[in-house]
Amino acid sequence: MTNELLGIIKNVAVTFGLSPGNVASFVEVETGGKGFSVDGKITIQFEPAWFKKQAPFAPSGLWSVNKVDVQVKEWTAFNDAFAKNPTAAMLSTSIGLGQIMGFHYKRLGYNTVGEMWDDAKKGLDRQIWQLCKCISTDIKLKSCLLAGDWDGVATLFNGAGYKALAAKYGREPYNISMAKAAKKYATL
C-alpha cells in the first residue's frame, strides 16, 4: 500500500472515529488498495443478480454473462446493462476501492446513485471517505472493526460463507489475512 493511500486512510478514518490501522488492514485485504484500473477507470464489479432484481424486465444481453474480477468484462457487462436501465445498472454495481454497492447511496448521504458514482470518481480520498462512511453507518461492522474482530468484519462484509469460498478457491480466509495485516498497521 502506498504512503499516499496510508495518509488518506489515516486522515479519513480519524474523522469517523475509526482506527486507521484497522481500516488500513481492511483496505489491504478487502480491496487490494486499488480504486482505479490501469486505464484510469473506477474499479467496478457488476452484479447481474442484483441488476435482475432492479430491472426484472430488462432483456438479456452481455450484462447477464458477466465474468467477475476482469475489469474489461465488468465494464462490458455494466455498459450493456447501463444502456438498458442506467439507474438499475449503477445500483447493481460495487464501485471503487471499497467496492460499495450502488444501492447504498442513501446510506452514504447521497441524493442519487449517480452522485455517489461521481464522487467516487474524484479520487481515492473520496473512495476512502465512502468506505469509512459505510463502516460507520453499520454499528455491528464498526464495532467489529474497532475491536479487531476480523471474523465479524469478514462475515458482515462478505457473508457467512466467506470461509467456504476461500477454501473453494484455495485462498486464505479474510479474517486471517486481516489479522495479519492489522499487526503490520498497528502503529498507523
BALUMZA-756104 format. One record per atom (N, C-alpha, C): x, y, z. Coordinates in pm, whole numbers, plus 50000, padded with zeros to 5 digits. Layout:
// BALUMZA-756104
XYZ;...
***
This chain:
// BALUMZA-756104
500864988350000;500005000050000;500915012350000;500555022249921;501395034149909;501295042950034;502325050950054;502295060550165;501175070650147;500905074350022;499815083749994;498485077850042;498235065450007;496985059050048;496915057550199;498015053750261;498035052650407;497735066150473;498255076950415;497975090350467;496505093850456;495905090450343;494475093050323;493665085050426;494015072350440;493295063850536;493395069650676;494585073650715;494785079050849;493915091450872;493925100650777;493145112950792;491645110350794;491165101950704;489715099750693;489205090950808;489925080450841;489465071350947;489245078751078;490165087551112;490075095151237;488805103651240;488425109451125;487225117851123;485955109751150;486015096651125;484865087951151;484995080251282;486025083251360;486215076251487;486655061851470;487345058951360;487805045451332;489315044451351;489795032651379;491215030251393;491865030151255;492805039451228;493465039651097;494135026351062;494775020051159;495425007251134;494444996351095;493294996051161;492294985851129;491634988850993;491435001550962;490895004950830;491915001350722;493195003950747;494235000250650;494264985150629;494084977450735;494044962850724;492864958550638;491724964550663;490524961750586;490744964950439;491324976750412;491574981150275;492534971550205;493614967850272;494594959050208;493984945650169;493214939750256;492684926350233;491434926450144;490524935350174;489254935450101;489344941949964;490304951049946;490304958849822;491604958049745;492664953949807;493954954149740;494484968249721;493784978149775;494264992049768;494104998649633;493254993049548;493104998749414;491665003349393;491525015949359;490215021449331;490025024649184;491125024049110;491085026848967;491915016348895;491495012548776;492265002948698;493365010348622;494215002948554;495365008948486;494955018948379;493745017648325;493295027248224;492635039648285;492635040548418;492105052248487;490625051548521;489945040948478;488525039548511;488385034748654;487285038948715;486995034248850;486815019048847;487295012348950;487164997848961;485714994448993;485154984748921;483774980848944;483644965648951;482544961449008;482114947648998;480614947948975;480234945048853;478814944848816;478204931748863;477024932548925;476354920848981;475064917948904;475104908448810;473924905448729;472684901848811;472864894448921;471704890549002;471004902849060;471784912749103;471194925049156;470514933049044;471144933248926;470524940448814;469174934248780;469094921248782;467824914248753;466754918148855;467174920148981;466214924549084;465784939049061;466734947449021;466454961649000;465674964148870;465964955948768;465324957548637;464834943848589;463774938548652;463354924748624;462934922148480;462584932348405;462124930248269;463164934148165;464384936748210;465454940148115;465784927948029;465914930047899;466244918647813;467664913647843;467864900747821;469204895047840;470184901847745;471434900047776;472464906047692;473824903347753;474784911447718;476134909747771;476164911047922;475224918447978;475184920348124;474954907148197;474264897848134;473894885548204;474954874548199;476064876948131;477144867048123;478454872748178;478334881048279;479494887748337;480484877948399;481774881048386;482854873348448;483504882148556;483504877448677;483974885248792;485484887548785;485904899148830;487304902948851;488104906048725;487514906648610;488214910948490;487564924148449;488274935248472;487664948348455;487094950748316;487744946248212;487224948248077;485844941748064;485704929648118;484424922648111;483394928848205;483864933548320;482944940448413;482334952648343;483204960448279;482724972548211;481854969348091;482154958748018;481314954647905;479914951147955;479864943248062;478564939348119;477844951648174;478574960048249;477954972048306;477394981048196;478194983648092;477754992647986;476524987347914;476444974247896;475254968247835;474034970347925;474204967848054;473104970048150;472734984848155;473734993548156;473505007948163;472675012648042;472935006847926;472165010547806;470705006647820;470434996447899;469054991747918;468344999148032;469085002148140;468505009048254;469645015048337;469995027648313;471155033748379;471115033248532;469995036848591;469915037048737;470055023048794;469365013448737;469454999548785;470874994348772;471564997848664;472944993348645;473854999048753;473715011948784;474565018048888;474235012549026;472955010149053;472545004449182;473114990349201;473334983249091;473714969149092;475214966749079;475994977149098;477424976149079;478154981349202;479164973949244;480014978849353;481154986649288;481524997749353;482465006849288;483625010649378;484715013849312;485865019549379;486595010049470;487495015849545;488345008449636;487555000249737;486495005749791;485704998749892;484704988949835;484534989149702;483564980349636;482204980949707;481724993149724;480434995449789;479344995249684;478334987249708;477224986149612;476504999549597;476125002349475;475425014849445;474145016649523;473485005649558;472215007049631;472405012649772;473655014549815;473915020749946;474025036049938;473715041949825;473925056349807;473235064849915;472025061449953;471315069350056;472005068050191;472425056050223;473135053450349;474395062150359;475025064850246;476225073050243;475925087950236;474645091350224;474245105450227;474075112050091;474025104249984;473855109949851;472365110249814;472015119749730;470625120749684;470305110649574;471325107349494;471135097749385;472345088549378;472165077149314;473285067949295;474325074249202;473875082449108;474795089349018;475735098549094;475215105249198;476075113849282;477155105749351;476785093949398;477755085149464;478865081449366;478485077349247;479465073649145;480365085549111;479765097049087;480555108949051;481555112449159;481145111449284;482045114649395;483205104549402;482905091849385;483945081449390;484965083149279;484525088349165;485435090349051;486445101449076;486195109949176;487085121349203;488445117149255;488535105749324;489835101449374;489735091749490;490905086549527;490955076849636;490495082749769;490725095549788;490285101749914;488775100749929;488045102649819;486575101749826;486145087149842;486895077949781;486555063749796;486805058949939;487875063650000;488125060250142;487045066550229;486645078750196;485565085150270;484305076550262;483965071850141;482765063550124;482885050650205;484055044550203;484245032150279;484075034550428;484715045150480;484605048150623;483175051950661;482495059050574;481095062450599;480245049850603;480505040750510;479765028050506;479985020150635;481225019350678;481535012150802;480875018950922;480975032050927;480475039251045;478945039351054;478265036550944;476795036350947;476235022350973;477135012850996;476724999151032;477324996551170;476524997751274;477024996951411;477734983751439;477244972751384;477894959851407;479254959351337;479294963751214;480554963751139;481574973051204;481134984851244;482024994351310;482554988451441;481684982451518;482084976551645;483104965351624;482864956751526;483814945851497;485154951251450;485114961451364;486364967351315;487154973551428;486484981151514;487174987551626;487784977351722;487094966051739;487554955651832;488584946251769;488784947551638;489674938151571;489074924151564;487754923451561;487044910751545;486964907951394;488014901851342;488144900351197;487154890251140;486774880251217;485734871151171;484424878751156;484114887051253;482894895151245;482914904651127;484054911151105;484184920350991;483974912650861;484674901450846;484574893650722;483174888350700;482514883850806;481164878650794;480184889750754;480294901150819;479374912150790;479594918150651;480834918450606;481134924750477;480994915050360;481304902150383;481324892450274;480264881550283;479624880450398;478644869950418;479234858350496;478354850550555;478774839550643;479554828650571;479444827950441;480124817450365;481534821050320;482104831850375;483414836250325;484504825750344;484454817950453;485484807650476;485364796350374;484154792250347;483924781550248;484374786150109;484104798550077;484534803949948;486054804249938;486704808350047;488174808450048;488724794350027;488114784650093;488564770650078;488364765949934;487244769649876;486934765649738;488004770549641;488484782849664;489464788749573;490904787449623;491074780049732;492414777949785;493084790649836;492274799649891;492784812349944;492724812250097;493514820950154;493454822950299;492174830550330;491414826550430;490184833650466;490474848250506;489524856850476;489684871150502;490044874150647;489434867050740;489684870250882;491164868150917;491774857850865;493184855250893;494064865850825;493744868950700;494504879150628;494414892750696;493224896450743;493064909350810;493784909650944;493794898651016;494524898051144;496014900051120;496544894051016;497964895850982;498244910350943;497384915950861;497564929850818;497474939450935;496604936451031;496434945251148;497744946551226;498494935851233;499794936551301;500734945851227;500674945451095;501544953751012;501194968751028;499924971951044;499484985851050;499144990551192;499544983251291;499194986251431;499645000151475;500705005351417;501205018551460;500735030051374;499855027351280;499365037951190;498525048151265;
***
